[in-house]
Amino acid sequence: MPRRIAHHRLTVDDHIMIAHSLDDPFFGPAQRLHGATLHVRATFERLQLDPHGVVMDIGAASELLSAVLDPLRHRNLDEHPAFVGTASTTERIIAHIADQLAEALPSDHGLHVLEVAAEENPQARAAVRVEL
Ligand SMILES: Nc1nc2c(c(=O)[nH]1)N=C([C@H](O)[C@H](O)COP(=O)(O)OP(=O)(O)OP(=O)(O)O)CN2
């Protein structure tokens, strides 16, 4: 029988309210300062469940995501060091969140992929997948 490869995933959600302006004519009216609520979803993935039979403890995953989002909450991202001089698009915001999450994981995490997605409105979402 062929060996099946399983991808076990755990997803936790949170949201942030931010302000930003996208300083590029490409973005039309969004060049002006405006607010956004981003629904952020972090998915952790591994090929084999850990000895507890989980991808990751749900509470630990939620706390990790919340801690990474805290410095972004109610901030004007035009003034945030990670985005000064760049348009803080949803794609760049989730790449930043993914980087911060990857940095914050314990060294023995055993995960192989991390995905961060954000929904800015019900019709539009972006995602980034990072191999760990
Ligand atoms: N790929 C992306 N496109 C856009 C982003 C983004 O982060 N990634 N962000 C914006 C604005 O910040 C805002 O969310 C929407 O602005 P809006 O002017 O309403 O843009 P739309 O594309 O929805 O509508 P238009 O018809 O182009 O005005 C914009 N795009």
PDBQT file of the ligand as one rigid body, heavy atoms in Angstrom, charges set to zero:
ROOT
HETATM    1  N1  LIG A 201      -3.590  43.756  -3.817  1.00  0.00    +0.000 N 
HETATM    2  C1  LIG A 201      -4.016  44.793  -3.054  1.00  0.00    +0.000 A 
HETATM    3  N2  LIG A 201      -4.804  45.721  -3.583  1.00  0.00    +0.000 NA
HETATM    4  C2  LIG A 201      -5.243  46.742  -2.816  1.00  0.00    +0.000 A 
HETATM    5  C3  LIG A 201      -4.877  46.833  -1.467  1.00  0.00    +0.000 A 
HETATM    6  C4  LIG A 201      -4.025  45.834  -0.942  1.00  0.00    +0.000 A 
HETATM    7  O1  LIG A 201      -3.645  45.859   0.245  1.00  0.00    +0.000 OA
HETATM    8  N3  LIG A 201      -3.623  44.835  -1.752  1.00  0.00    +0.000 N 
HETATM    9  N4  LIG A 201      -5.361  47.832  -0.695  1.00  0.00    +0.000 NA
HETATM   10  C5  LIG A 201      -6.196  48.746  -1.157  1.00  0.00    +0.000 C 
HETATM   11  C6  LIG A 201      -6.750  49.774  -0.230  1.00  0.00    +0.000 C 
HETATM   12  O2  LIG A 201      -5.981  49.876   0.937  1.00  0.00    +0.000 OA
HETATM   13  C7  LIG A 201      -8.202  49.515   0.219  1.00  0.00    +0.000 C 
HETATM   14  O3  LIG A 201      -8.254  48.290   0.897  1.00  0.00    +0.000 OA
HETATM   15  C8  LIG A 201      -9.193  49.479  -0.860  1.00  0.00    +0.000 C 
HETATM   16  O4  LIG A 201      -9.140  50.681  -1.558  1.00  0.00    +0.000 OA
HETATM   17  P1  LIG A 201     -10.100  50.972  -2.774  1.00  0.00    +0.000 P 
HETATM   18  O5  LIG A 201      -9.710  52.250  -3.374  1.00  0.00    +0.000 OA
HETATM   19  O6  LIG A 201     -11.500  50.825  -2.332  1.00  0.00    +0.000 OA
HETATM   20  O7  LIG A 201      -9.643  49.812  -3.772  1.00  0.00    +0.000 OA
HETATM   21  P2  LIG A 201     -10.438  48.768  -4.599  1.00  0.00    +0.000 P 
HETATM   22  O8  LIG A 201      -9.414  48.046  -5.432  1.00  0.00    +0.000 OA
HETATM   23  O9  LIG A 201     -11.257  47.908  -3.681  1.00  0.00    +0.000 OA
HETATM   24  O10 LIG A 201     -11.429  49.611  -5.508  1.00  0.00    +0.000 OA
HETATM   25  P3  LIG A 201     -11.081  50.602  -6.692  1.00  0.00    +0.000 P 
HETATM   26  O11 LIG A 201     -12.232  50.427  -7.625  1.00  0.00    +0.000 OA
HETATM   27  O12 LIG A 201      -9.763  50.168  -7.314  1.00  0.00    +0.000 OA
HETATM   28  O13 LIG A 201     -11.003  51.968  -6.088  1.00  0.00    +0.000 OA
HETATM   29  C9  LIG A 201      -6.571  48.780  -2.565  1.00  0.00    +0.000 C 
HETATM   30  N5  LIG A 201      -6.056  47.682  -3.335  1.00  0.00    +0.000 N 
ENDROOT
TORSDOF 0
